[in-house]
Amino acid sequence: MTDRPTDSGHGGGVYDWWSRHPRLLDAFYTVVFAGREASIRRRAVEALDLSPGDRVLELGSGPGNAFAELHDRVGNGGVVVGVDASAGMTQRATDRIRAHGWENVHAIRGDATRPPVIGQQFDAVYAAMSLSAMPHPVGGVTAAHDALRPGGQLAVLDAQPFQHWPMKLLNLVLVPLFRATTNWEPEANVPAAVRDRFVDVDVREFTDGTLFVASGRRADDAES
Ligand SMILES: C[S@@+](CC[C@H](N)C(=O)[O-])C[C@H]1O[C@@H](n2cnc3c(N)ncnc32)[C@H](O)[C@@H]1O
């Protein structure tokens, strides 16, 4: 694996700012998750069906919010690798790793749509609130597929605009607001991209459809 720096064109600039305002980011998540952040995030990690010793790649890992949960599940015999475009977020993730003394958790700065990892080496790929913040969210789904061993598991937790009336009216304000403040790319149909590339796909919606967990398995060689 190599540490391949990226520029703000990969989404790093806005998130360098967020990395300096962690309390504001926490408050933002409290609103977006409608107070259910811990339980929805747990559901997303559970969809990976991790076992001790597994190797997990997290795309757009930010400050490493998921590292503790992922490390607990893979144990000291597993590996967790987080990739994020933002230097500030990668630094916060590195600080978290040092504070916990995790030797098998790594934070790498790079573009998650072209992750600096050798293909097909991971048992699981996780992406939380990150694919829709990338310029090419579907590219992140393809990168996840390519990084997984045959039979490996993907789980994506992400946000999408309101799906039902009358709440859909709020999209007129929220979509441009979140696009400007978080690089949100809500047009990308991530669940459809997961269905296209993976098997055994399951999509669950939360908070009136504005959050979803899409999970799937990379087909075994015999299935593809
Ligand atoms: C809303 S934050 C989510 C962080 C974390 N996964 C979480 O659940 O709290 C989105 C993250 O995606 C990262 N990101 C955006 N575009 C990226 C890209 N092309 N490659 C890697 N990371 C990217 C940002 O730097 C940011 O840390």
The ligand as an SDF file (V2000), in Angstrom:
LIG
                    3D

 27 29  0  0  0  0  0  0  0  0999 V2000
  -19.3030   13.1460    5.6560 C   0  0  0  0  0  0  0  0  0  0  0  0
  -17.6490   12.5710    5.8430 S   0  0  0  0  0  0  0  0  0  0  0  0
  -17.8930   10.9270    6.4770 C   0  0  0  0  0  0  0  0  0  0  0  0
  -16.7310   10.4710    7.2980 C   0  0  0  0  0  0  0  0  0  0  0  0
  -16.9160    9.1220    8.0030 C   0  0  0  0  0  0  0  0  0  0  0  0
  -17.0250    8.0110    7.0800 N   0  0  0  0  0  0  0  0  0  0  0  0
  -18.1110    9.1310    8.9070 C   0  0  0  0  0  0  0  0  0  0  0  0
  -19.0050    8.2920    8.7590 O   0  0  0  0  0  0  0  0  0  0  0  0
  -18.1740    9.9760    9.7970 O   0  0  0  0  0  0  0  0  0  0  0  0
  -17.1960   12.2290    4.1460 C   0  0  0  0  0  0  0  0  0  0  0  0
  -15.7220   11.8660    4.0030 C   0  0  0  0  0  0  0  0  0  0  0  0
  -15.4730   11.4410    2.6620 O   0  0  0  0  0  0  0  0  0  0  0  0
  -14.1840   11.9220    2.3110 C   0  0  0  0  0  0  0  0  0  0  0  0
  -14.0490   11.9580    0.8550 N   0  0  0  0  0  0  0  0  0  0  0  0
  -14.7000   12.7360   -0.0410 C   0  0  0  0  0  0  0  0  0  0  0  0
  -14.3020   12.4580   -1.2970 N   0  0  0  0  0  0  0  0  0  0  0  0
  -13.3630   11.4820   -1.1770 C   0  0  0  0  0  0  0  0  0  0  0  0
  -12.5810   10.7480   -2.1170 C   0  0  0  0  0  0  0  0  0  0  0  0
  -12.6770   10.9700   -3.4360 N   0  0  0  0  0  0  0  0  0  0  0  0
  -11.7460    9.8150   -1.6380 N   0  0  0  0  0  0  0  0  0  0  0  0
  -11.6210    9.5860   -0.3000 C   0  0  0  0  0  0  0  0  0  0  0  0
  -12.3400   10.2430    0.6110 N   0  0  0  0  0  0  0  0  0  0  0  0
  -13.1940   11.1680    0.1900 C   0  0  0  0  0  0  0  0  0  0  0  0
  -14.0940   13.2880    2.9530 C   0  0  0  0  0  0  0  0  0  0  0  0
  -12.7680   13.7510    3.0680 O   0  0  0  0  0  0  0  0  0  0  0  0
  -14.7740   13.0260    4.2880 C   0  0  0  0  0  0  0  0  0  0  0  0
  -13.8590   12.6690    5.2860 O   0  0  0  0  0  0  0  0  0  0  0  0
  1  2  1  0
  2  3  1  0
  2 10  1  0
  3  4  1  0
  4  5  1  0
  5  6  1  0
  5  7  1  0
  7  8  2  0
  7  9  1  0
 10 11  1  0
 11 12  1  0
 11 26  1  0
 12 13  1  0
 13 14  1  0
 13 24  1  0
 14 15  1  0
 14 23  1  0
 15 16  2  0
 16 17  1  0
 17 18  1  0
 17 23  2  0
 18 19  1  0
 18 20  2  0
 20 21  1  0
 21 22  2  0
 22 23  1  0
 24 25  1  0
 24 26  1  0
 26 27  1  0
M  CHG  2   2   1   9  -1
M  END
$$$$
